[in-house]
């Protein structure tokens, strides 16, 4: 997956796997990580073994839910966080 992340959602449409949102961040000093929620959407095609980055969501989200309805993915709820600190 091109974007390292946690607490993201996945859905499958037409055999392709969509990785949506979540949060990520580089390790800082003193075992502290700066993390922020993401808006990135990527799709994996197992037939070609390739990832592709799609248009981002309109807001960053983590800890949310997704569902597929009529071939469209809907993202519902969650948190929009930027730059909070998490002890590791």
C-alpha positions as CSV (number, residue, x, y, z in Angstrom):
1,X,0.0,0.0,0.0
2,X,1.5,3.4,-1.0
3,X,0.4,5.2,2.2
4,X,1.3,3.9,5.6
5,X,-1.8,4.1,7.9
6,X,-3.9,2.7,10.7
7,X,-7.6,2.8,11.6
8,X,-8.6,3.0,7.9
9,X,-11.5,1.4,6.2
10,X,-11.6,-1.0,3.3
11,X,-14.3,-1.9,0.8
12,X,-14.4,-4.2,-2.2
13,X,-16.1,-3.3,-5.5
14,X,-15.7,-5.4,-8.7
15,X,-12.8,-7.3,-7.2
16,X,-10.8,-4.2,-6.3
17,X,-9.8,-3.3,-2.8
18,X,-10.2,0.3,-1.6
19,X,-8.2,1.6,1.3
20,X,-9.8,4.8,2.7
21,X,-8.6,7.4,5.2
22,X,-7.2,6.4,8.5
23,X,-4.3,8.1,10.3
24,X,-0.5,8.1,10.0
25,X,2.6,9.9,11.0
26,X,6.4,9.6,11.3
27,X,8.0,8.6,14.6
28,X,9.3,11.5,16.6
29,X,11.8,11.6,19.4
30,X,11.4,10.1,22.9
31,X,9.1,7.3,21.5
32,X,6.4,9.8,20.6
33,X,4.6,9.8,17.3
34,X,2.9,12.7,15.6
35,X,-0.1,11.5,13.8
36,X,-2.9,13.0,11.8
37,X,-6.0,11.8,10.0
38,X,-5.9,11.2,6.3
39,X,-8.2,11.9,3.3
40,X,-6.3,9.7,0.9
41,X,-8.1,6.9,-1.1
42,X,-6.2,4.2,-2.8
43,X,-7.3,1.1,-4.7
44,X,-5.5,-2.2,-5.2
45,X,-6.2,-4.4,-8.3
46,X,-5.2,-8.0,-7.5
47,X,-5.3,-8.9,-11.2
48,X,-2.5,-6.5,-12.0
49,X,-0.9,-6.4,-8.5
50,X,-0.9,-2.6,-8.6
51,X,-2.0,0.3,-6.4
52,X,-3.6,3.5,-7.7
53,X,-4.2,6.7,-5.8
54,X,-7.7,8.1,-6.4
55,X,-9.4,11.5,-5.6
56,X,-9.2,12.2,-1.9
57,X,-12.2,12.5,0.4
58,X,-13.4,16.0,1.1
59,X,-12.3,15.8,4.7
60,X,-9.7,13.8,6.6
61,X,-11.1,10.9,8.7
62,X,-10.1,8.2,11.1
63,X,-12.2,5.9,13.3
64,X,-15.1,6.0,10.8
65,X,-17.3,3.5,8.9
66,X,-17.8,2.9,5.2
67,X,-20.5,1.0,3.3
68,X,-21.1,0.3,-0.4
69,X,-24.5,1.2,-1.8
70,X,-25.2,0.8,-5.5
71,X,-21.5,0.6,-6.3
72,X,-20.6,3.7,-4.4
73,X,-18.6,4.0,-1.2
74,X,-20.0,6.1,1.6
75,X,-17.9,7.3,4.5
76,X,-19.8,8.0,7.7
77,X,-18.8,9.6,11.0
78,X,-15.3,9.4,12.4
79,X,-12.8,11.9,13.6
80,X,-10.8,14.6,11.9
81,X,-7.6,15.0,13.8
82,X,-4.5,16.9,12.8
83,X,-1.1,16.7,14.5
84,X,-2.1,15.1,17.9
85,X,0.5,13.2,19.9
86,X,0.4,9.6,20.8
87,X,2.8,7.9,23.2
88,X,4.2,4.6,22.0
